[in-house]
Amino acid sequence: MSNFPKRILITGTDTGVGKTVVSAAIAWNLKQSGKRVAVMKPVQTGTDEDGLMDIEFVQKVIGTDCSVEEVCPYRFHLPLAPLVAADLAGEIIDINKIKSAFYGLSSRHDIVIVEGSGGLLVPITETYFMSDLAIDLGLGLIIVIRPSLGTLNHTLLTVEYARSRGLKILGIVINNFPDNPTLAERMNPELLLKLTGERILGVIHHDPEIRVEEGNIGNLIRISKSALTYDLGGTLIVEDFITRL
């Protein structure tokens, strides 16, 4: 774990795959191992909707001495892609403001985790995508994926695009894995290892009590250690998990 990168982007194969839950779980584990950890969400949209923002959920899980302004420099009311939400709000996102927030957090913490919006090709401005931010900040990627049918295609597309941009992939986390998996869900973890050549860094099982918008952390703290591998402060042995499927 000591050699694991200190700048991480939590990205996903799509929106709604559970990046916030994974960010919180990883941050919690690393913090328990003695690291000073900060999590930031460069752009939050949908703030008019009821419930907590993603970054507020993470802060509830891990605790923080950072203000929302420090960890989430842009917040927009409408639940849209950052570019669209900013445009409708009459604003242009300043990438340097995001970078400044990141560097400020980096100066005070051992590890900074950036939770992206959607996937790597989500536009922040008309000419700047989430993948560009990862390149500029030197972020290693942890890709959050669904366990279900269709995830092979989505994951392979994300992996291939990341490689084409020269991004470093740290590994994959499967989120919301069911207690009673289908045949596809049982086959997918081993197939992902073979087809992508990337490591699986975690498998977070479905917990109906985890509800981000309601601020309900459910059993996330309890299960985080067993859901993630040693690199992320956990005890998961992926080979054993696959054998049991």
Contacts in CASP RR format, 6 or more apart in sequence:
PFRMAT RR
TARGET T0000
AUTHOR 0000-0000-0000
METHOD contacts of the structure
MODEL  1
MSNFPKRILITGTDTGVGKTVVSAAIAWNLKQSGKRVAVMKPVQTGTDED
GLMDIEFVQKVIGTDCSVEEVCPYRFHLPLAPLVAADLAGEIIDINKIKS
AFYGLSSRHDIVIVEGSGGLLVPITETYFMSDLAIDLGLGLIIVIRPSLG
TLNHTLLTVEYARSRGLKILGIVINNFPDNPTLAERMNPELLLKLTGERI
LGVIHHDPEIRVEEGNIGNLIRISKSALTYDLGGTLIVEDFITRL
1 30 0 8 1.000
1 33 0 8 1.000
1 230 0 8 1.000
1 231 0 8 1.000
1 232 0 8 1.000
1 233 0 8 1.000
4 170 0 8 1.000
4 231 0 8 1.000
4 232 0 8 1.000
5 140 0 8 1.000
5 168 0 8 1.000
5 170 0 8 1.000
6 106 0 8 1.000
6 110 0 8 1.000
6 111 0 8 1.000
6 112 0 8 1.000
7 106 0 8 1.000
7 111 0 8 1.000
7 112 0 8 1.000
7 114 0 8 1.000
7 137 0 8 1.000
7 138 0 8 1.000
7 139 0 8 1.000
7 140 0 8 1.000
8 26 0 8 1.000
8 111 0 8 1.000
8 112 0 8 1.000
8 113 0 8 1.000
8 114 0 8 1.000
8 139 0 8 1.000
8 140 0 8 1.000
8 141 0 8 1.000
8 142 0 8 1.000
8 170 0 8 1.000
9 113 0 8 1.000
9 114 0 8 1.000
9 116 0 8 1.000
9 130 0 8 1.000
9 133 0 8 1.000
9 134 0 8 1.000
9 137 0 8 1.000
9 139 0 8 1.000
9 140 0 8 1.000
9 141 0 8 1.000
9 142 0 8 1.000
10 19 0 8 1.000
10 22 0 8 1.000
10 23 0 8 1.000
10 26 0 8 1.000
10 113 0 8 1.000
10 114 0 8 1.000
10 115 0 8 1.000
10 116 0 8 1.000
10 142 0 8 1.000
10 144 0 8 1.000
11 19 0 8 1.000
11 116 0 8 1.000
11 118 0 8 1.000
11 119 0 8 1.000
11 120 0 8 1.000
11 130 0 8 1.000
11 134 0 8 1.000
11 141 0 8 1.000
11 142 0 8 1.000
11 143 0 8 1.000
11 144 0 8 1.000
11 158 0 8 1.000
12 19 0 8 1.000
12 116 0 8 1.000
12 118 0 8 1.000
12 119 0 8 1.000
12 120 0 8 1.000
12 143 0 8 1.000
12 144 0 8 1.000
12 145 0 8 1.000
12 158 0 8 1.000
13 119 0 8 1.000
13 143 0 8 1.000
13 144 0 8 1.000
13 145 0 8 1.000
13 146 0 8 1.000
13 151 0 8 1.000
13 154 0 8 1.000
13 155 0 8 1.000
13 157 0 8 1.000
13 158 0 8 1.000
14 118 0 8 1.000
14 119 0 8 1.000
14 146 0 8 1.000
14 154 0 8 1.000
15 117 0 8 1.000
15 118 0 8 1.000
15 119 0 8 1.000
16 118 0 8 1.000
17 144 0 8 1.000
17 145 0 8 1.000
17 146 0 8 1.000
17 175 0 8 1.000
17 176 0 8 1.000
18 144 0 8 1.000
18 175 0 8 1.000
18 176 0 8 1.000
19 54 0 8 1.000
19 115 0 8 1.000
19 116 0 8 1.000
19 118 0 8 1.000
19 144 0 8 1.000
20 54 0 8 1.000
20 57 0 8 1.000
20 58 0 8 1.000
20 115 0 8 1.000
20 212 0 8 1.000
21 175 0 8 1.000
21 204 0 8 1.000
21 210 0 8 1.000
21 212 0 8 1.000
21 220 0 8 1.000
22 142 0 8 1.000
22 144 0 8 1.000
22 173 0 8 1.000
22 175 0 8 1.000
22 204 0 8 1.000
23 39 0 8 1.000
23 54 0 8 1.000
23 58 0 8 1.000
23 113 0 8 1.000
23 115 0 8 1.000
24 39 0 8 1.000
24 57 0 8 1.000
24 58 0 8 1.000
24 61 0 8 1.000
24 62 0 8 1.000
24 217 0 8 1.000
24 220 0 8 1.000
25 61 0 8 1.000
25 204 0 8 1.000
25 220 0 8 1.000
25 223 0 8 1.000
25 224 0 8 1.000
25 227 0 8 1.000
25 228 0 8 1.000
26 113 0 8 1.000
26 142 0 8 1.000
26 173 0 8 1.000
26 224 0 8 1.000
26 228 0 8 1.000
26 232 0 8 1.000
27 37 0 8 1.000
27 39 0 8 1.000
27 58 0 8 1.000
27 61 0 8 1.000
27 62 0 8 1.000
27 113 0 8 1.000
28 61 0 8 1.000
28 62 0 8 1.000
28 220 0 8 1.000
28 221 0 8 1.000
28 224 0 8 1.000
29 224 0 8 1.000
29 225 0 8 1.000
29 228 0 8 1.000
29 232 0 8 1.000
29 233 0 8 1.000
29 234 0 8 1.000
30 37 0 8 1.000
30 111 0 8 1.000
30 232 0 8 1.000
30 233 0 8 1.000
31 37 0 8 1.000
31 62 0 8 1.000
32 225 0 8 1.000
32 233 0 8 1.000
33 233 0 8 1.000
35 109 0 8 1.000
35 110 0 8 1.000
35 111 0 8 1.000
36 108 0 8 1.000
36 109 0 8 1.000
36 110 0 8 1.000
36 111 0 8 1.000
37 62 0 8 1.000
37 109 0 8 1.000
37 110 0 8 1.000
37 111 0 8 1.000
37 112 0 8 1.000
37 113 0 8 1.000
38 64 0 8 1.000
38 66 0 8 1.000
38 71 0 8 1.000
38 105 0 8 1.000
38 108 0 8 1.000
38 109 0 8 1.000
38 111 0 8 1.000
38 112 0 8 1.000
38 113 0 8 1.000
39 55 0 8 1.000
39 58 0 8 1.000
39 59 0 8 1.000
39 62 0 8 1.000
39 64 0 8 1.000
39 71 0 8 1.000
39 112 0 8 1.000
39 113 0 8 1.000
39 114 0 8 1.000
39 115 0 8 1.000
40 55 0 8 1.000
40 70 0 8 1.000
40 71 0 8 1.000
40 72 0 8 1.000
40 101 0 8 1.000
40 102 0 8 1.000
40 105 0 8 1.000
40 112 0 8 1.000
40 113 0 8 1.000
40 114 0 8 1.000
40 115 0 8 1.000
41 53 0 8 1.000
41 54 0 8 1.000
41 55 0 8 1.000
41 58 0 8 1.000
41 71 0 8 1.000
41 72 0 8 1.000
41 114 0 8 1.000
41 115 0 8 1.000
41 116 0 8 1.000
41 117 0 8 1.000
42 72 0 8 1.000
42 73 0 8 1.000
42 74 0 8 1.000
42 98 0 8 1.000
42 101 0 8 1.000
42 102 0 8 1.000
42 114 0 8 1.000
42 116 0 8 1.000
42 117 0 8 1.000
42 124 0 8 1.000
42 133 0 8 1.000
43 72 0 8 1.000
43 73 0 8 1.000
43 74 0 8 1.000
43 75 0 8 1.000
43 76 0 8 1.000
43 82 0 8 1.000
43 85 0 8 1.000
43 86 0 8 1.000
43 93 0 8 1.000
43 98 0 8 1.000
43 117 0 8 1.000
43 124 0 8 1.000
44 53 0 8 1.000
44 54 0 8 1.000
44 55 0 8 1.000
44 72 0 8 1.000
44 74 0 8 1.000
44 75 0 8 1.000
44 76 0 8 1.000
44 117 0 8 1.000
45 75 0 8 1.000
45 76 0 8 1.000
45 77 0 8 1.000
45 78 0 8 1.000
45 79 0 8 1.000
45 80 0 8 1.000
45 81 0 8 1.000
45 82 0 8 1.000
45 85 0 8 1.000
45 117 0 8 1.000
46 76 0 8 1.000
46 77 0 8 1.000
46 78 0 8 1.000
46 79 0 8 1.000
46 80 0 8 1.000
46 85 0 8 1.000
47 53 0 8 1.000
47 75 0 8 1.000
47 76 0 8 1.000
47 77 0 8 1.000
48 77 0 8 1.000
48 78 0 8 1.000
48 79 0 8 1.000
49 79 0 8 1.000
49 213 0 8 1.000
50 213 0 8 1.000
51 213 0 8 1.000
51 214 0 8 1.000
51 215 0 8 1.000
52 60 0 8 1.000
52 212 0 8 1.000
52 213 0 8 1.000
52 214 0 8 1.000
52 215 0 8 1.000
53 68 0 8 1.000
53 72 0 8 1.000
53 75 0 8 1.000
54 115 0 8 1.000
54 212 0 8 1.000
55 68 0 8 1.000
55 71 0 8 1.000
55 72 0 8 1.000
55 115 0 8 1.000
56 68 0 8 1.000
56 215 0 8 1.000
57 212 0 8 1.000
57 215 0 8 1.000
57 217 0 8 1.000
58 115 0 8 1.000
59 66 0 8 1.000
59 71 0 8 1.000
60 215 0 8 1.000
60 217 0 8 1.000
61 217 0 8 1.000
61 220 0 8 1.000
61 221 0 8 1.000
64 71 0 8 1.000
66 105 0 8 1.000
68 75 0 8 1.000
70 101 0 8 1.000
70 104 0 8 1.000
70 105 0 8 1.000
71 101 0 8 1.000
71 105 0 8 1.000
73 97 0 8 1.000
73 98 0 8 1.000
73 101 0 8 1.000
74 82 0 8 1.000
74 86 0 8 1.000
74 91 0 8 1.000
74 93 0 8 1.000
74 97 0 8 1.000
74 98 0 8 1.000
76 82 0 8 1.000
76 85 0 8 1.000
76 86 0 8 1.000
76 88 0 8 1.000
76 89 0 8 1.000
76 91 0 8 1.000
77 85 0 8 1.000
77 89 0 8 1.000
78 84 0 8 1.000
78 85 0 8 1.000
78 88 0 8 1.000
78 89 0 8 1.000
79 85 0 8 1.000
80 88 0 8 1.000
81 117 0 8 1.000
81 122 0 8 1.000
81 123 0 8 1.000
82 93 0 8 1.000
82 117 0 8 1.000
82 122 0 8 1.000
82 123 0 8 1.000
82 124 0 8 1.000
83 93 0 8 1.000
83 123 0 8 1.000
83 124 0 8 1.000
83 125 0 8 1.000
83 126 0 8 1.000
86 92 0 8 1.000
86 93 0 8 1.000
86 125 0 8 1.000
92 125 0 8 1.000
93 124 0 8 1.000
93 125 0 8 1.000
95 124 0 8 1.000
95 125 0 8 1.000
95 128 0 8 1.000
95 133 0 8 1.000
95 136 0 8 1.000
98 124 0 8 1.000
98 133 0 8 1.000
99 136 0 8 1.000
99 137 0 8 1.000
102 112 0 8 1.000
102 114 0 8 1.000
102 137 0 8 1.000
105 112 0 8 1.000
106 112 0 8 1.000
114 133 0 8 1.000
114 134 0 8 1.000
114 137 0 8 1.000
114 139 0 8 1.000
116 122 0 8 1.000
116 130 0 8 1.000
117 124 0 8 1.000
117 130 0 8 1.000
118 130 0 8 1.000
119 130 0 8 1.000
119 158 0 8 1.000
120 129 0 8 1.000
120 130 0 8 1.000
120 131 0 8 1.000
120 134 0 8 1.000
120 141 0 8 1.000
120 158 0 8 1.000
120 161 0 8 1.000
120 162 0 8 1.000
120 165 0 8 1.000
120 167 0 8 1.000
121 129 0 8 1.000
121 130 0 8 1.000
121 131 0 8 1.000
121 161 0 8 1.000
122 129 0 8 1.000
122 130 0 8 1.000
123 129 0 8 1.000
123 130 0 8 1.000
124 130 0 8 1.000
124 132 0 8 1.000
124 133 0 8 1.000
131 161 0 8 1.000
131 162 0 8 1.000
131 165 0 8 1.000
131 167 0 8 1.000
133 139 0 8 1.000
134 140 0 8 1.000
134 141 0 8 1.000
134 167 0 8 1.000
135 165 0 8 1.000
135 166 0 8 1.000
135 167 0 8 1.000
139 167 0 8 1.000
140 167 0 8 1.000
140 168 0 8 1.000
140 169 0 8 1.000
140 170 0 8 1.000
141 162 0 8 1.000
141 167 0 8 1.000
141 168 0 8 1.000
141 169 0 8 1.000
141 170 0 8 1.000
141 171 0 8 1.000
142 170 0 8 1.000
142 171 0 8 1.000
142 172 0 8 1.000
142 173 0 8 1.000
142 201 0 8 1.000
143 155 0 8 1.000
143 158 0 8 1.000
143 159 0 8 1.000
143 162 0 8 1.000
143 169 0 8 1.000
143 171 0 8 1.000
143 172 0 8 1.000
143 173 0 8 1.000
143 198 0 8 1.000
144 172 0 8 1.000
144 173 0 8 1.000
144 175 0 8 1.000
145 151 0 8 1.000
145 154 0 8 1.000
145 155 0 8 1.000
145 172 0 8 1.000
145 173 0 8 1.000
145 174 0 8 1.000
145 175 0 8 1.000
145 192 0 8 1.000
146 154 0 8 1.000
146 174 0 8 1.000
146 175 0 8 1.000
146 176 0 8 1.000
147 174 0 8 1.000
147 175 0 8 1.000
147 176 0 8 1.000
147 177 0 8 1.000
147 178 0 8 1.000
147 181 0 8 1.000
147 185 0 8 1.000
147 188 0 8 1.000
147 189 0 8 1.000
148 182 0 8 1.000
148 184 0 8 1.000
148 185 0 8 1.000
148 188 0 8 1.000
149 182 0 8 1.000
149 184 0 8 1.000
149 185 0 8 1.000
150 184 0 8 1.000
151 188 0 8 1.000
151 192 0 8 1.000
152 188 0 8 1.000
152 191 0 8 1.000
152 192 0 8 1.000
152 195 0 8 1.000
155 172 0 8 1.000
155 192 0 8 1.000
155 196 0 8 1.000
156 195 0 8 1.000
156 196 0 8 1.000
159 169 0 8 1.000
159 196 0 8 1.000
159 198 0 8 1.000
162 169 0 8 1.000
163 169 0 8 1.000
169 198 0 8 1.000
170 199 0 8 1.000
170 201 0 8 1.000
170 231 0 8 1.000
171 198 0 8 1.000
171 199 0 8 1.000
171 200 0 8 1.000
171 201 0 8 1.000
172 192 0 8 1.000
172 196 0 8 1.000
172 198 0 8 1.000
172 199 0 8 1.000
172 200 0 8 1.000
172 201 0 8 1.000
172 202 0 8 1.000
173 200 0 8 1.000
173 201 0 8 1.000
173 202 0 8 1.000
173 203 0 8 1.000
173 204 0 8 1.000
173 228 0 8 1.000
174 188 0 8 1.000
174 189 0 8 1.000
174 192 0 8 1.000
174 200 0 8 1.000
174 202 0 8 1.000
174 203 0 8 1.000
174 204 0 8 1.000
175 204 0 8 1.000
176 204 0 8 1.000
176 205 0 8 1.000
176 206 0 8 1.000
177 185 0 8 1.000
177 203 0 8 1.000
177 204 0 8 1.000
177 205 0 8 1.000
177 206 0 8 1.000
178 185 0 8 1.000
178 205 0 8 1.000
178 206 0 8 1.000
179 205 0 8 1.000
179 206 0 8 1.000
181 245 0 8 1.000
186 245 0 8 1.000
189 200 0 8 1.000
189 203 0 8 1.000
189 238 0 8 1.000
189 241 0 8 1.000
189 242 0 8 1.000
189 245 0 8 1.000
190 242 0 8 1.000
190 245 0 8 1.000
192 198 0 8 1.000
192 200 0 8 1.000
193 199 0 8 1.000
193 200 0 8 1.000
193 238 0 8 1.000
193 242 0 8 1.000
199 229 0 8 1.000
199 238 0 8 1.000
200 229 0 8 1.000
200 238 0 8 1.000
201 228 0 8 1.000
201 229 0 8 1.000
201 231 0 8 1.000
201 232 0 8 1.000
202 227 0 8 1.000
202 228 0 8 1.000
202 229 0 8 1.000
202 232 0 8 1.000
202 236 0 8 1.000
202 238 0 8 1.000
203 227 0 8 1.000
203 236 0 8 1.000
203 238 0 8 1.000
203 241 0 8 1.000
204 223 0 8 1.000
204 227 0 8 1.000
204 228 0 8 1.000
205 223 0 8 1.000
205 227 0 8 1.000
207 218 0 8 1.000
207 219 0 8 1.000
207 220 0 8 1.000
207 223 0 8 1.000
209 216 0 8 1.000
209 218 0 8 1.000
209 219 0 8 1.000
210 216 0 8 1.000
210 217 0 8 1.000
210 218 0 8 1.000
210 219 0 8 1.000
210 220 0 8 1.000
211 218 0 8 1.000
224 234 0 8 1.000
225 233 0 8 1.000
225 234 0 8 1.000
225 235 0 8 1.000
226 234 0 8 1.000
226 235 0 8 1.000
226 236 0 8 1.000
227 234 0 8 1.000
227 236 0 8 1.000
228 234 0 8 1.000
228 236 0 8 1.000
229 236 0 8 1.000
229 237 0 8 1.000
229 238 0 8 1.000
END
